[in-house]
Amino acid sequence: MCLLLACCSGGATTAGPPTGPPPSAVVATPPLAAATPVRIRIPALGVDSALIGLGLQADGTLQVPADGSVAGWFTGAPTPGERGPAVVAAHVDWNHAPGVFFHLRDLEPGDEIAIDRTDGGTARFVVLAREQYSKDTFPTERVYGDIDHAGLRLITCGGEFDRAARSYRDNVVVYAGLVGSFPV
């Protein structure tokens, strides 16, 4: 089981930008209107998952899906395609089996991510960077802070498993930017 402990308040903010300024295609793509996301597809990883809404726990950390079979989007952030950093989280594993984001650490810049939305459209993103952070020094502002384009953050656990805490020591974060949309 993975307990995703990426905070939405506090945390370290010393890390610089993931890869410098986003590519021009990401900055030039106009954001979409708000629409609830319902499905995420990542062809390079074979991911095709429904999306559930996630809020915050009492301690200010991001809720996680109840099991490893589904991904969730943080309802306190922009919806995928809106201006700002939309956030999708899923387990790396669950009950000794791979979770939805088991291979998230394998995504590379340029890989595509599609998010189907309730407005009948699909927001198309491209991976800009992939980073791994210790949960003790998670760069909250870098991951959740405001950006000037429609971005996407995919988050799961990673690194070494701490058996005593029953959690991984790190988080893997994929940064992506909107490059287009199309009707479903």
N, C-alpha and C positions, 0 to 999 in steps of 0.2 A: 504494500500500500504506500502511496506517496501522499504526503501532506504538503500541499503547496502553500508556502508561507510568505509569498511576495506581498509586502505591505503596500498599502495605498496611502500611508502617511508615515512620516519619519524616514529613517534609513539613510544610507550614505548617498552623497551626491557628488563625489569627487571624480567620477569617470567622465571622460570627454564624450563627444558625439560618436555614435557607432562607427561610421565610416566617412565622416565629413558631411558636406552638403548632399542632400538627396539628388539623384540623377534628374536632369531637366525634365524628362517625361513625367516623373512623379510630381514635381512642383507645378508643371503646366497643366496637369489634368484637373479640371474643375471638380470640387467636391460634389457629392450627391446629397439630396434631401434625406432627412432621417427616415429610416425604415427598419423595422425589427429584423435581425438576421435569423434565418431558420436552418441553414445547412452550411457546412464548410467542406470544401474539397481541395485536396493537395495532391495533384496527379503524381508528382515525383515520389511521394511516399505511399501512394495507394490509400490515402485517407479520404473517407466519405462519411461524415458524421452529422447527425442532427445537432442543433445548438439549443441549449437551455439558458435561461437567465441566471446570472450569479450576482449576488450583492456583496456586502461586507459582513464579516463576523463581528461579534461584540468587541474584540480586541483590535479592530481596524484592519485585519488582514482579509485578503480576498477569499470569498467562499470558493469551494471546489466542487466539481460534480460529485454526486453520491457514489459513483462507481467509475470504472475505467472504460465504459462502453460509449460514453458521450462526451462531447466538448461543451463548454459553456462560455457565454460572453458576459462581460462585466457591464451591467445595466447602468452603472454610475459614470460611464465614459461615453463618448460619441458612438453612434452605431457605425458599423463598418461601411465606409464610403463617405461619411460626414467628415468635415474638417476636424482634425485632432486625432489623438491616438485611441483607436478602438482596441479592445483587449479581449482575446480569446484564450482560455486556459483549459487544459485537459491533463489527465494523469499520464505519466510515463509507463506505469504498470499498476496492476491491481490484482491482489490475491494470487500472486505468482504467475500472472499472465500479462502480455503486452497491453498497454492502454492505448487510447487514440493517438497520443503524441509520443509513442515509443521511439519512433525514428526521427523526432524533431531535430535532434542534434546533427542529422545528416543533410538538412536543407542547405542549399548553397545560394549565393547571390544569383539572381536571374530566374530562380524557380518560381513557378506561378501558384497562386492561391486564389480560389474562387469562393465567394460567399453569396449564397442565394438569400434574397430578402423578401419580405412580405409585400413589397410594392411590385412584385413580379419580375424584378431585375436581378442581375448578378453583378456584384462588384468584383472586378479583377485586380489583384494585387501582384506585385513582383517583390521577391525577397531582396532586401538591401544588405542585410548583415545578420549574423548569428553570434551571440555572445553567451558566456557562462559566468555567473556571479555566485559568490558565496552568499548564502541566505543572511549571514551576519553582516554583510556589507552591501546588501542589495541597493542598487542606485535608483531609488524611488522616483526622483524627479526626471531622470533620464528615460525611464520606462513609461511613466504615467503623465509626465509634464506636457504642457501645451506645445503643439507644433503648428507650422503654417500651411500644412497640406493634409490631405486625408491619408492617415497612416494606420497601420495594423501592428499589434504586438501579439505574438503567440508565446505562451508561457507554459512551461512544465518543469518538473524536477529533474535534476541531473547530478553528476558527480558521484561521490562515494556515498553508500548507504550507511547511515548511523543506526545500527541495530537497537541500541539503547533508547534512542528517541523515536525509532520506527519511522524515520524520514530520511530523505536525501539531504545532503549538506548544501547543495547548490540549486540554482534555477537556471534553466536554459531559456533564453529570450531570443526570438526571431523578430527582426524589424522589417516591415514591408511597407510599400507605398502603393497607392491607387494608381493604376495605369489605364483604366477604362471600365466600361460597364456595357452590358448588353441585356436585352429582354430574355427571360427564361423561355 
